[in-house]
Amino acid sequence: MTKGKKILNKVVSNELSAFGIKKAVCGNEYSYDYDKETVTFKEREDGLEDIWFTEFIQERFGYEVRYPFIMSLLHEVGHHKNNDDVVGNVYDFCLAEKERIMYETMATDDEETAKALTWQYFNLPDEIMATAWAVNYAKKHPKKIKKMWKKMRSALVDFYAKNNIQDFLEK
């Protein structure tokens, strides 16, 4: 295990437990496991998809994201909170579209096309519901978000220092 990952997982898990999340685990991408009620998170925001997600939220919701790491986590919490709202044909549509988008994204080297496909993904019913939940929570609880960020940022900085990782954190 990477140095300090256990502590980082614990800090993020503690913060997300208030939302009914049983566990948070550092991995390669953001995701939510419905069966285990577990959030997987990336250790840093460093890719185009992360940038596009922030741009998407600004454009679609008119909300300026100050803490992209927190917003990505809250988006996964949004999946947890909206789990029962996406069923039947809508759920099947989302799964089919995610598979299509994944294959088309893997097949392109064009950044514009990749961005358009990623935004299609962000606009899928289950994804937009999760993001809407996250934005609404962030708007209603700015002090909680700031406090959450301070705790998580401290754990991330410690994790980065222990692993000699370049700091990509927001100020």
C-alpha positions in Angstrom: 0.0 0.0 0.0 1.2 3.5 -0.8 2.5 5.4 2.2 -0.3 7.1 4.1 -3.2 5.8 1.9 -4.8 4.1 4.9 -4.9 7.5 6.7 -6.2 9.2 3.6 -9.0 6.6 3.2 -9.9 7.0 6.8 -10.2 10.8 6.7 -12.3 10.7 3.5 -14.4 7.9 4.9 -15.1 9.8 8.1 -16.2 12.9 6.2 -18.5 10.9 3.9 -20.0 8.7 6.7 -22.4 11.6 7.5 -24.0 10.9 4.1 -24.5 7.2 4.7 -21.3 6.2 2.8 -19.8 3.1 4.5 -16.3 3.5 3.1 -14.1 5.6 0.8 -11.1 4.1 -0.9 -8.4 5.8 -3.0 -8.3 4.4 -6.5 -7.8 5.4 -10.2 -11.2 7.1 -10.7 -14.3 8.4 -9.0 -17.1 5.9 -8.7 -19.8 4.7 -6.4 -20.5 1.0 -5.6 -24.2 0.7 -4.8 -24.0 -2.8 -3.2 -21.1 -1.9 -0.9 -22.1 1.8 -0.4 -18.5 2.7 -1.1 -17.0 5.7 -2.9 -13.7 5.3 -4.8 -11.8 8.5 -5.3 -8.7 9.7 -7.1 -5.8 11.1 -5.0 -5.7 14.2 -7.2 -7.5 16.1 -9.9 -5.1 15.9 -12.8 -6.9 15.0 -16.0 -9.0 16.6 -18.7 -12.1 14.9 -17.4 -11.6 16.6 -14.0 -11.3 20.0 -15.7 -14.3 19.3 -17.9 -16.4 18.3 -14.9 -15.7 21.7 -13.3 -16.5 23.5 -16.6 -19.7 21.4 -16.9 -20.9 22.4 -13.5 -20.2 26.1 -14.1 -22.0 26.0 -17.5 -24.9 23.8 -16.6 -25.6 24.9 -13.0 -24.0 28.3 -12.9 -22.0 27.2 -9.9 -18.3 28.1 -9.5 -16.5 25.0 -8.0 -14.0 26.1 -5.5 -13.0 22.6 -4.4 -13.1 20.1 -7.3 -12.0 17.2 -5.1 -15.0 17.8 -2.8 -17.4 18.3 -5.7 -16.3 15.0 -7.2 -16.9 13.2 -3.9 -20.3 14.9 -3.5 -21.2 13.8 -7.0 -20.6 10.2 -5.9 -22.6 10.8 -2.7 -25.3 12.1 -5.1 -25.4 8.6 -6.7 -25.9 7.2 -3.2 -28.8 9.6 -2.5 -30.5 9.1 -5.8 -30.0 5.3 -6.1 -33.6 4.5 -6.1 -34.6 7.2 -8.6 -33.0 5.7 -11.7 -34.8 2.4 -12.6 -36.1 0.4 -15.5 -35.7 1.8 -19.0 -33.9 4.9 -17.7 -31.3 2.7 -15.9 -30.9 0.5 -19.0 -30.5 3.6 -21.2 -27.8 5.0 -18.9 -25.9 1.7 -19.0 -26.1 1.4 -22.7 -25.0 5.0 -23.3 -22.1 4.7 -20.8 -20.8 1.7 -22.8 -21.2 3.5 -26.1 -19.5 6.6 -24.8 -16.6 4.6 -23.3 -15.9 2.8 -26.6 -16.2 6.0 -28.7 -13.9 7.8 -26.3 -11.3 5.1 -26.4 -11.5 5.2 -30.2 -10.7 8.9 -30.6 -7.5 10.9 -30.3 -9.4 14.1 -30.9 -9.7 16.2 -27.7 -12.8 18.1 -29.0 -14.6 14.8 -29.7 -13.5 13.3 -26.3 -14.8 16.4 -24.6 -18.2 16.2 -26.4 -18.5 12.5 -25.5 -17.6 13.3 -21.8 -20.2 16.0 -21.7 -22.8 13.5 -23.1 -21.8 11.2 -20.1 -22.2 14.1 -17.7 -25.7 14.8 -19.1 -27.0 11.2 -18.7 -30.0 11.1 -16.3 -28.2 9.3 -13.5 -25.1 11.5 -13.8 -27.0 14.8 -13.9 -29.1 13.8 -10.9 -26.0 13.0 -8.9 -24.3 16.3 -10.0 -27.5 18.3 -9.2 -27.6 16.8 -5.7 -23.9 17.7 -5.2 -24.4 21.3 -6.4 -27.5 21.8 -4.3 -25.7 20.5 -1.2 -22.7 22.7 -1.9 -24.8 25.8 -2.4 -26.8 25.1 0.8 -23.7 24.3 3.0 -20.7 26.4 1.9 -19.3 26.4 5.5 -19.5 22.6 5.8 -17.8 22.3 2.3 -15.0 24.5 3.4 -14.5 22.7 6.7 -14.6 19.3 4.8 -12.0 20.6 2.4 -9.7 21.7 5.1 -9.7 18.3 6.7 -9.3 16.4 3.4 -6.7 18.8 2.1 -4.5 18.3 5.1 -4.7 14.5 4.6 -4.0 14.9 0.9 -1.0 17.1 1.5 0.4 14.6 4.1 -0.2 11.8 1.6 1.6 13.7 -1.2 4.5 14.5 1.1 4.9 10.9 2.1 4.8 9.7 -1.5 6.8 12.6 -3.1 3.8 13.5 -5.3 3.6 16.9 -7.0 0.9 19.0 -5.2 -2.0 19.6 -7.6 -4.3 20.9 -4.9 -6.4 24.0 -5.1 -5.4 26.9 -2.9 
